């Protein structure tokens, strides 16, 4: 990947891709493999696979202060710290400095960002689930927002393509609400997870516990990319994986794009505007500010792919103002920036399990269990309190010697205790669907500019009644399942935080069937400017209750294929 940065820049390209995360990497790969000379722009610095994972092989004792940041450093990531885990010393460098990259909050919004080549594909949670028609038809059936212009059959072949390429470990279940895919071998459950799985199946019809479907290679099968091999069960994924065992842009799609000879990658390039030509009714290129020098550039192309993340891509569209689009490119519907969605989380239950004292587990599995949606599927599963549904993620482990310290603070008993594993515990937390609400939105503040002279973003979004009612059920059902599974001392919890915390922000430039009520069509094209595609979370019309990244990748691959065909036909 070292030569990306040094490729000779051209005045004009077939395609420009903005962003190098999960969506941008796939756009780059597919466009380049379709023969398009493609400029890939990333606002952050270069990251090279393996070379630029500085903490990947460090042990806990290698970090001062037990991995906690010094106070002055932590103060620069006050908002990034809201997750509770993002600003630990082993990986805080992947997340932005809030002082250098400010935003505004009418209502609290936790915007977690990674500005570097690879984006959040380096730090993502890796859970990869298909949507079903239950999800694509939900808005229409519930009479909410607008209907998706696609259905599962339109996306299924692209899910196949993506899963085959990235490697997703999982178990086929035959559930209509969670379609099966092309899987690597499932990561095995430990003994307590298997026990809970059996008990839940025994006591609850239609509820299944399985391993999380995660984008990890779990076999000796050869996958395309930069030397990708099977997962080593180190559970240091967020630091960057030198084995390429989980999917990221820097280990997989960007190397594939590079091999074609059709890609030019330019880091440190802040795209802030798409240039529109009213005569042709097409975009002609993008305006860029160099992150370090603040020098301004323009790059031209026949087609533009915005993959900068849901908030950033929409911000670019909103800044792309002209006589034709005074409120932002493609904003005839006034939907740009509206309908912010995420998944609400931090609600569930946990407790302890007696037994299996002679059992342990091998390695540090970077995955736990998953409970697919079981609410509002029809019949007895329906709730009269809320619509849509939720799933759970969680798992079991053994506590360590720390639980003995309070009681055994010295002597022979203490020395013996610290050499033995503690008891088993099991926890599960819900991920619930957030509905699309027009009043959950972002706007641009031109009175508060960042250091590059660009407007800052203001968030005004919150959970509504449907989400609060759902959370009550998420907590109650978690308690009931764990109790019937034989878990003791079950404690529920509900710590809602705010939108953004799920790091699944989406919906700000939704697709739809009608240009009057949506920004994009069913091919991810801006309705009124067909050579601009948006394929990150911005295009989402509803949120489902599963992690969205696999869906972003499938739609991106599909849109890139469409763009290549349309260019060849002379339609864009």
C-alpha positions as CSV (number, residue, x, y, z in Angstrom):
1,X,0.0,0.0,0.0
2,X,3.0,2.3,0.3
3,X,2.7,3.5,-3.3
4,X,-0.9,4.7,-3.0
5,X,0.3,8.1,-1.8
6,X,2.9,8.5,-4.5
7,X,0.8,7.6,-7.5
8,X,0.8,10.5,-9.9
9,X,-2.2,12.7,-9.7
10,X,-4.2,13.5,-12.8
11,X,-6.4,16.4,-13.6
12,X,-9.4,14.2,-14.3
13,X,-10.6,10.7,-13.4
14,X,-13.4,8.3,-14.3
15,X,-14.5,8.2,-10.6
16,X,-13.8,9.9,-7.3
17,X,-14.5,8.0,-4.0
18,X,-14.7,10.1,-0.9
19,X,-13.7,8.1,2.2
20,X,-11.8,4.9,2.8
21,X,-13.8,3.1,5.4
22,X,-16.1,0.1,4.9
23,X,-18.1,1.7,2.1
24,X,-15.2,3.7,0.5
25,X,-13.0,0.6,0.3
26,X,-15.7,-1.4,-1.4
27,X,-16.4,1.4,-3.8
28,X,-12.7,1.8,-4.7
29,X,-12.3,-2.0,-5.3
30,X,-15.4,-2.4,-7.4
31,X,-14.9,0.7,-9.5
32,X,-11.2,-0.1,-10.1
33,X,-12.0,-3.7,-11.0
34,X,-14.5,-2.4,-13.5
35,X,-11.8,-0.5,-15.3
36,X,-12.4,3.0,-14.0
37,X,-9.5,5.2,-13.2
38,X,-10.4,6.1,-9.6
39,X,-9.2,8.8,-7.2
40,X,-9.8,7.9,-3.6
41,X,-9.8,10.8,-1.1
42,X,-9.3,10.4,2.6
43,X,-9.3,13.4,5.0
44,X,-7.0,11.7,7.5
45,X,-3.4,10.5,7.3
46,X,-2.1,7.3,5.7
47,X,-2.4,4.0,7.4
48,X,-0.5,1.0,6.0
49,X,-1.6,-2.5,6.9
50,X,0.7,-4.0,9.6
51,X,3.2,-1.1,9.6
52,X,0.8,1.3,11.3
53,X,-0.7,-0.7,14.1
54,X,1.6,0.5,16.8
55,X,0.0,-1.3,19.8
56,X,-1.1,-4.5,18.0
57,X,1.5,-6.7,19.9
58,X,1.7,-4.9,23.2
59,X,0.6,-6.5,26.5
60,X,-1.4,-4.9,29.3
61,X,1.8,-4.3,31.3
62,X,3.3,-2.4,28.4
63,X,0.9,0.6,29.0
64,X,1.5,3.0,31.8
65,X,-1.4,3.8,34.2
66,X,-3.2,0.6,33.3
67,X,-4.0,1.9,29.9
68,X,-5.7,5.1,31.2
69,X,-4.7,8.3,29.4
70,X,-3.1,11.2,31.2
71,X,-5.6,13.8,32.2
72,X,-4.5,16.5,29.7
73,X,-4.7,14.0,26.8
74,X,-8.1,12.6,27.9
75,X,-9.5,16.2,28.0
76,X,-9.0,16.4,24.2
77,X,-11.3,13.4,23.6
78,X,-14.1,14.2,26.0
79,X,-16.8,13.3,23.6
80,X,-15.0,10.3,22.1
81,X,-14.8,9.0,25.7
82,X,-18.5,8.6,26.1
83,X,-18.5,5.0,24.9
84,X,-16.4,4.1,27.9
85,X,-13.8,2.2,25.8
86,X,-12.7,4.2,22.9
87,X,-10.1,6.4,24.5
88,X,-8.0,3.7,26.3
89,X,-4.3,3.9,25.5
90,X,-4.1,0.8,23.3
91,X,-6.4,2.4,20.7
92,X,-7.3,6.0,21.5
93,X,-5.2,7.2,18.6
94,X,-7.7,5.9,16.1
95,X,-10.4,8.3,17.4
96,X,-10.4,12.0,16.6
97,X,-9.4,14.8,18.9
98,X,-12.6,16.7,19.8
99,X,-10.8,20.0,20.2
100,X,-9.4,19.8,16.6
101,X,-12.7,18.4,15.3
102,X,-15.5,20.1,17.2
103,X,-19.3,19.7,16.8
104,X,-22.3,21.2,18.5
105,X,-25.2,19.6,20.4
106,X,-28.7,21.0,20.9
107,X,-29.3,17.5,22.4
108,X,-26.5,15.2,23.3
109,X,-25.1,13.1,20.3
110,X,-22.1,10.8,20.6
111,X,-20.3,11.1,17.3
112,X,-17.4,8.7,17.3
113,X,-15.1,9.2,14.4
114,X,-11.9,7.8,12.9
115,X,-10.1,10.1,10.4
116,X,-7.4,8.0,8.7
117,X,-7.1,5.6,5.8
118,X,-9.3,2.7,6.6
119,X,-11.6,4.8,8.7
120,X,-13.7,2.9,11.2
121,X,-13.2,-0.3,9.3
122,X,-10.2,-0.7,11.5
123,X,-12.1,-0.2,14.8
124,X,-15.5,-1.6,14.0
125,X,-17.3,-4.3,16.0
126,X,-17.4,-6.7,13.0
127,X,-20.9,-8.1,13.5
128,X,-22.3,-8.8,10.0
129,X,-26.0,-9.6,9.5
130,X,-28.3,-9.6,6.5
131,X,-31.5,-7.7,6.4
132,X,-34.7,-9.5,5.5
133,X,-37.9,-8.3,3.7
134,X,-39.3,-7.8,7.2
135,X,-36.9,-4.9,7.4
136,X,-37.2,-3.6,3.9
137,X,-41.0,-3.6,4.1
138,X,-41.3,-2.3,7.6
139,X,-41.8,1.4,6.8
140,X,-44.5,0.6,4.2
141,X,-46.3,-1.8,6.5
142,X,-46.2,0.5,9.5
143,X,-47.0,3.6,7.4
144,X,-43.9,5.4,8.7
145,X,-41.5,7.7,6.8
146,X,-41.1,6.3,3.2
147,X,-40.9,2.9,1.6
148,X,-37.6,1.4,0.7
149,X,-37.2,1.3,-3.1
150,X,-35.5,-2.1,-2.9
151,X,-36.3,-5.6,-1.4
152,X,-34.2,-8.5,-0.2
153,X,-34.1,-10.1,-3.6
154,X,-32.4,-7.1,-5.0
155,X,-29.6,-7.1,-2.4
156,X,-29.2,-10.9,-1.8
157,X,-26.7,-11.5,-4.6
158,X,-24.6,-8.6,-3.3
159,X,-24.7,-10.0,0.2
160,X,-23.4,-13.2,-1.3
161,X,-20.6,-11.3,-3.1
162,X,-19.5,-9.4,0.0
163,X,-19.7,-12.4,2.5
164,X,-17.7,-14.5,0.1
165,X,-15.0,-11.9,-0.1
166,X,-14.6,-10.7,3.5
167,X,-15.2,-13.9,5.4
168,X,-18.1,-14.0,7.9
169,X,-18.1,-16.7,10.6
170,X,-21.5,-17.9,11.7
171,X,-24.2,-20.5,11.9
172,X,-27.1,-21.1,9.5
173,X,-30.3,-20.9,11.4
174,X,-33.1,-20.9,8.8
175,X,-34.8,-17.8,10.4
176,X,-36.8,-15.6,8.0
177,X,-36.1,-12.5,10.1
178,X,-32.3,-13.1,9.8
179,X,-31.4,-14.7,6.5
180,X,-28.5,-17.1,6.4
181,X,-25.5,-16.3,4.3
182,X,-22.2,-17.7,3.1
183,X,-20.4,-18.5,6.3
184,X,-17.0,-19.4,7.7
185,X,-17.2,-22.0,10.5
186,X,-18.9,-20.6,13.6
187,X,-16.8,-19.5,16.6
188,X,-17.7,-22.1,19.2
189,X,-19.7,-21.2,22.2
190,X,-18.1,-21.9,25.6
191,X,-19.7,-24.3,28.1
192,X,-21.9,-21.7,29.9
193,X,-22.9,-20.1,26.6
194,X,-23.9,-23.5,25.3
195,X,-25.8,-24.2,28.5
196,X,-27.8,-20.9,28.3
197,X,-28.5,-21.7,24.6
198,X,-30.1,-25.0,25.5
199,X,-32.1,-23.6,28.4
200,X,-33.5,-20.7,26.3
201,X,-34.5,-23.1,23.5
202,X,-36.2,-25.2,26.1
203,X,-38.2,-22.5,27.8
204,X,-38.9,-20.1,24.9
205,X,-40.4,-20.8,21.5
206,X,-38.8,-19.0,18.6
207,X,-35.8,-17.7,20.6
208,X,-32.4,-18.7,19.5
209,X,-28.9,-18.2,20.9
210,X,-26.1,-18.5,18.4
211,X,-22.6,-17.1,18.0
212,X,-22.3,-13.6,16.7
213,X,-21.9,-13.5,12.9
214,X,-18.6,-11.6,12.7
215,X,-16.3,-10.7,9.8
216,X,-13.5,-13.0,10.9
217,X,-11.8,-15.7,8.9
218,X,-12.2,-18.9,10.9
219,X,-10.7,-21.5,8.6
220,X,-7.6,-22.0,6.5
221,X,-9.4,-20.9,3.4
222,X,-7.5,-18.3,1.3
223,X,-9.1,-14.9,1.1
224,X,-8.1,-12.1,-1.2
225,X,-6.2,-9.1,0.4
226,X,-2.9,-8.4,1.9
227,X,-1.9,-11.7,3.4
228,X,-5.1,-12.4,5.3
229,X,-5.1,-15.5,7.6
230,X,-7.5,-17.0,10.1
231,X,-8.3,-15.3,13.4
232,X,-5.7,-15.9,16.2
233,X,-8.2,-15.3,19.1
234,X,-6.2,-12.4,20.5
235,X,-9.1,-10.1,20.9
236,X,-7.0,-7.0,20.1
237,X,-9.0,-6.2,17.0
238,X,-9.6,-2.5,17.7
239,X,-5.9,-1.9,17.6
240,X,-5.6,-3.1,14.0
241,X,-5.0,-6.8,13.1
242,X,-1.6,-7.6,11.6
243,X,-3.0,-11.0,10.5
244,X,-5.8,-9.4,8.5
245,X,-8.1,-11.9,10.2
246,X,-11.0,-9.5,10.3
247,X,-12.1,-7.5,7.4
248,X,-10.9,-3.9,7.0
249,X,-10.3,-1.7,4.0
250,X,-6.5,-1.6,4.6
251,X,-6.1,-5.4,4.6
252,X,-8.7,-6.3,2.0
253,X,-10.5,-3.9,-0.4
254,X,-7.9,-1.2,-0.9
255,X,-5.1,-3.7,-1.7
256,X,-7.5,-5.2,-4.3
257,X,-8.1,-1.8,-5.8
258,X,-4.4,-1.1,-5.9
259,X,-3.6,-4.3,-7.8
260,X,-5.7,-3.1,-10.7
261,X,-3.4,-0.2,-11.3
262,X,-6.5,2.0,-11.6
263,X,-6.4,3.6,-8.1
264,X,-4.8,6.8,-6.9
265,X,-5.1,7.3,-3.2
266,X,-4.7,10.8,-1.7
267,X,-4.8,11.0,2.1
268,X,-5.0,14.3,4.0
269,X,-7.7,15.5,1.6
270,X,-10.7,17.1,3.1
271,X,-13.6,17.1,0.6
272,X,-16.1,19.8,1.4
273,X,-18.1,20.4,-1.8
274,X,-19.3,18.5,-4.9
275,X,-19.1,20.8,-7.9
276,X,-22.4,21.0,-9.9
277,X,-22.8,22.0,-13.5
278,X,-26.3,23.4,-14.2
279,X,-26.0,23.0,-17.9
280,X,-25.3,19.3,-17.9
281,X,-27.2,18.7,-14.5
282,X,-24.2,16.6,-13.4
283,X,-21.5,16.9,-10.9
284,X,-18.1,17.6,-12.4
285,X,-15.8,17.0,-9.5
286,X,-15.0,17.9,-5.9
287,X,-13.4,20.7,-3.9
288,X,-10.6,19.6,-1.5
289,X,-8.6,21.3,1.3
290,X,-5.3,19.7,2.2
291,X,-5.4,18.8,5.9
292,X,-1.9,19.9,6.6
293,X,-1.1,22.8,4.3
294,X,-4.7,24.1,3.9
295,X,-4.1,24.4,0.2
296,X,-7.2,24.2,-1.9
297,X,-7.7,21.8,-4.9
298,X,-10.3,20.7,-7.4
299,X,-10.4,17.2,-8.8
300,X,-12.7,16.3,-11.7
301,X,-14.5,13.0,-12.5
302,X,-17.4,11.5,-14.4
303,X,-18.9,10.0,-11.3
304,X,-18.7,10.8,-7.6
305,X,-19.1,8.3,-4.7
306,X,-19.7,9.8,-1.3
307,X,-18.6,7.2,1.4
308,X,-17.3,9.5,4.1
309,X,-19.8,8.2,6.7
310,X,-23.5,9.2,7.2
311,X,-22.9,12.5,8.9
312,X,-19.8,13.6,6.9
313,X,-21.3,12.7,3.4
314,X,-24.5,14.6,4.2
315,X,-22.4,17.5,5.4
316,X,-20.6,17.6,2.0
317,X,-24.0,17.6,0.2
318,X,-25.3,20.4,2.4
319,X,-22.2,22.5,1.7
320,X,-22.6,21.9,-2.0
321,X,-24.9,24.9,-2.5
322,X,-25.7,26.5,-5.9
323,X,-28.4,28.5,-7.6
324,X,-30.0,25.1,-8.5
325,X,-29.6,23.7,-5.0
326,X,-29.6,26.6,-2.5
327,X,-30.0,24.2,0.4
328,X,-27.5,21.5,-0.6
329,X,-27.0,19.2,-3.6
330,X,-30.0,17.0,-4.2
331,X,-32.0,18.6,-1.4
332,X,-35.3,19.2,-3.3
333,X,-37.1,17.1,-0.7
334,X,-35.6,19.0,2.4
335,X,-34.6,15.6,3.7
336,X,-30.9,16.2,3.9
337,X,-29.7,15.9,7.5
338,X,-33.1,14.6,8.7
339,X,-34.1,11.1,10.0
340,X,-30.9,10.5,12.0
341,X,-31.1,6.9,13.3
342,X,-28.8,4.7,15.3
343,X,-29.3,1.6,17.5
344,X,-30.2,2.2,21.1
345,X,-28.3,0.0,23.5
346,X,-26.9,-0.3,27.1
347,X,-30.0,-2.1,28.3
348,X,-30.1,-5.8,29.4
349,X,-29.2,-8.0,32.4
350,X,-26.3,-10.0,33.8
351,X,-25.7,-12.5,36.6
352,X,-23.6,-15.4,37.8
353,X,-23.6,-19.1,37.1
354,X,-22.7,-21.9,39.4
355,X,-21.1,-24.9,37.9
356,X,-18.5,-25.9,35.3
357,X,-15.7,-25.0,37.8
358,X,-13.6,-27.6,36.0
359,X,-14.1,-25.9,32.6
360,X,-12.4,-22.9,31.0
361,X,-12.0,-21.6,27.4
362,X,-9.2,-21.4,25.0
363,X,-7.7,-18.1,23.8
364,X,-9.5,-14.7,23.9
365,X,-12.4,-15.1,21.5
366,X,-13.3,-11.8,19.9
367,X,-17.0,-12.6,19.8
368,X,-19.8,-13.7,22.0
369,X,-23.4,-14.8,21.6
370,X,-26.2,-13.3,19.5
371,X,-30.0,-13.5,20.1
372,X,-31.8,-12.7,16.8
373,X,-35.0,-10.6,16.9
374,X,-38.0,-12.4,18.3
375,X,-40.5,-9.5,18.9
376,X,-43.2,-8.3,16.5
377,X,-42.8,-11.2,14.0
378,X,-46.4,-12.1,14.2
379,X,-48.8,-14.0,16.5
380,X,-47.7,-14.2,20.2
381,X,-44.4,-12.5,19.5
382,X,-46.2,-9.2,18.9
383,X,-46.2,-6.4,21.4
384,X,-49.0,-3.9,21.8
385,X,-46.6,-1.3,23.3
386,X,-44.1,-0.8,20.5
387,X,-43.3,-1.6,16.9
388,X,-40.1,-3.2,15.3
389,X,-37.7,-5.2,17.4
390,X,-34.3,-5.8,18.9
391,X,-31.6,-8.4,19.3
392,X,-29.1,-9.1,22.0
393,X,-25.3,-9.5,22.1
394,X,-23.5,-10.9,25.1
395,X,-21.5,-13.8,26.4
396,X,-20.1,-15.7,29.3
397,X,-16.7,-15.6,30.9
398,X,-14.9,-16.4,34.2
399,X,-14.1,-13.7,36.6
400,X,-10.5,-13.3,37.6
401,X,-8.7,-13.1,40.9
402,X,-9.7,-9.5,41.5
403,X,-13.0,-10.6,43.0
404,X,-11.1,-12.2,45.9
405,X,-9.1,-9.1,46.8
406,X,-11.7,-7.5,49.1
407,X,-12.0,-10.6,51.3
408,X,-8.5,-12.0,51.0
409,X,-6.1,-9.1,51.1
410,X,-3.0,-11.0,52.4
411,X,-1.5,-14.3,53.4
412,X,-1.5,-17.9,52.1
413,X,-5.2,-17.9,51.2
414,X,-4.8,-14.8,49.0
415,X,-1.8,-16.3,47.2
416,X,-3.7,-19.5,46.4
417,X,-6.8,-17.5,45.3
418,X,-5.0,-15.4,42.7
419,X,-3.9,-18.5,40.9
420,X,-7.4,-19.8,40.4
421,X,-10.0,-18.5,37.9
422,X,-13.1,-16.9,39.5
423,X,-16.7,-18.0,38.9
424,X,-18.7,-17.8,35.7
425,X,-20.8,-14.8,34.8
426,X,-23.2,-14.2,31.8
427,X,-24.5,-10.9,30.4
428,X,-26.6,-9.8,27.5
429,X,-27.3,-6.3,26.1
430,X,-29.9,-5.3,23.6
431,X,-29.6,-3.5,20.3
432,X,-32.9,-2.0,19.4
433,X,-34.2,-0.3,16.2
434,X,-34.7,3.5,16.2
435,X,-37.4,4.8,14.0
436,X,-36.8,7.5,11.3
437,X,-38.0,10.8,12.7
438,X,-37.8,14.0,10.6
439,X,-37.1,16.1,13.7
440,X,-34.0,14.0,14.5
441,X,-31.6,16.0,12.4
442,X,-28.3,17.7,11.9
443,X,-27.7,21.2,10.6
444,X,-24.6,23.3,9.6
445,X,-23.4,26.2,11.7
446,X,-21.6,28.8,9.5
447,X,-21.0,31.0,12.6
448,X,-18.8,28.3,14.2
449,X,-16.1,27.2,11.7
450,X,-13.4,24.6,12.2
451,X,-9.7,25.3,11.5
452,X,-10.2,24.7,7.8
453,X,-12.9,27.4,7.6
454,X,-15.7,24.8,7.2
455,X,-19.0,24.9,9.1
456,X,-19.4,22.8,12.1
457,X,-22.3,20.3,12.6
458,X,-25.1,20.7,15.2
459,X,-27.1,17.7,16.3
460,X,-30.6,17.8,17.5
461,X,-31.8,14.2,17.9
462,X,-33.1,12.0,20.7
463,X,-34.9,8.7,21.5
464,X,-38.7,8.8,21.2
465,X,-41.6,7.0,22.9
466,X,-41.3,3.8,20.8
467,X,-37.7,3.4,21.8
468,X,-38.4,4.0,25.5
469,X,-41.2,1.4,25.5
470,X,-39.0,-1.1,23.7
471,X,-36.2,-0.7,26.3
472,X,-38.6,-1.8,29.0
473,X,-39.2,-5.0,27.1
474,X,-35.5,-5.5,26.3
475,X,-34.7,-5.3,30.0
476,X,-37.6,-7.5,31.2
477,X,-37.0,-10.3,28.6
478,X,-33.2,-10.4,29.3
479,X,-34.0,-10.9,33.0
480,X,-36.5,-13.6,32.3
481,X,-34.3,-15.5,29.8
482,X,-31.3,-15.5,32.2
483,X,-33.3,-16.5,35.2
484,X,-34.8,-19.5,33.4
485,X,-31.4,-20.4,32.1
486,X,-30.2,-20.9,35.7
487,X,-28.3,-17.7,36.1
488,X,-28.4,-16.4,39.7
489,X,-28.3,-12.9,41.1
490,X,-29.6,-11.5,37.8
491,X,-29.4,-7.7,37.8
492,X,-31.1,-5.6,35.1
493,X,-29.6,-2.4,33.8
494,X,-30.7,0.5,31.6
495,X,-28.2,3.2,30.8
496,X,-29.6,4.8,27.7
497,X,-26.9,7.5,27.0
498,X,-27.8,9.2,23.7
499,X,-28.0,8.6,20.0
500,X,-24.7,8.0,18.3
501,X,-23.5,5.7,21.1
502,X,-24.1,2.6,18.9
503,X,-21.8,4.1,16.3
504,X,-24.4,3.1,13.7
505,X,-25.5,6.6,12.7
506,X,-27.5,6.6,9.5
507,X,-30.4,8.0,7.5
508,X,-29.4,11.5,6.7
509,X,-29.8,11.3,2.9
510,X,-32.3,8.5,2.6
511,X,-33.2,6.6,-0.5
512,X,-36.8,6.4,-1.6
513,X,-39.2,6.1,-4.6
514,X,-40.2,9.7,-4.8
515,X,-37.8,12.7,-5.3
516,X,-40.2,14.8,-3.2
517,X,-39.6,12.8,-0.1
518,X,-36.1,11.3,-0.5
519,X,-32.6,12.3,-1.6
520,X,-31.5,9.1,-3.4
521,X,-33.1,6.6,-5.7
522,X,-33.0,2.8,-5.5
523,X,-29.5,2.7,-7.0
524,X,-28.0,5.1,-4.4
525,X,-28.0,8.0,-7.0
526,X,-29.0,11.5,-6.0
527,X,-32.4,11.9,-7.7
528,X,-31.5,15.2,-9.3
529,X,-27.9,14.6,-10.0
530,X,-27.5,11.0,-11.3
531,X,-23.7,10.8,-11.3
532,X,-23.4,11.3,-7.6
533,X,-23.8,8.2,-5.5
534,X,-24.1,8.0,-1.7
535,X,-23.4,4.5,-0.3
536,X,-22.6,4.9,3.4
537,X,-25.0,5.0,6.3
538,X,-26.6,8.2,4.9
539,X,-28.7,6.3,2.4
540,X,-30.6,4.2,5.0
541,X,-34.4,4.6,5.0
542,X,-34.9,2.6,8.2
543,X,-32.5,1.1,10.7
544,X,-33.5,-2.5,11.4
545,X,-32.0,-3.8,14.7
546,X,-28.9,-5.5,13.3
547,X,-25.4,-4.0,12.8
548,X,-25.6,-2.3,9.4
549,X,-22.1,-2.5,8.0
550,X,-22.7,-5.6,5.9
551,X,-25.7,-3.9,4.3
552,X,-23.5,-0.8,3.5
553,X,-21.0,-3.0,1.8
554,X,-23.7,-4.9,-0.3
555,X,-25.3,-1.7,-1.4
556,X,-21.9,-0.1,-2.3
557,X,-20.9,-3.1,-4.4
558,X,-24.3,-2.9,-6.2
559,X,-24.1,0.8,-6.7
560,X,-20.5,0.7,-8.1
561,X,-21.6,-2.0,-10.6
562,X,-24.5,0.2,-11.6
563,X,-22.3,3.2,-12.0
564,X,-19.8,1.3,-14.2
565,X,-22.5,0.1,-16.4
566,X,-24.2,3.5,-16.7
567,X,-20.9,5.1,-17.6
568,X,-20.3,2.5,-20.4
569,X,-23.8,3.2,-21.7
570,X,-23.2,7.0,-21.6
571,X,-26.2,7.5,-19.2
572,X,-24.2,9.4,-16.6
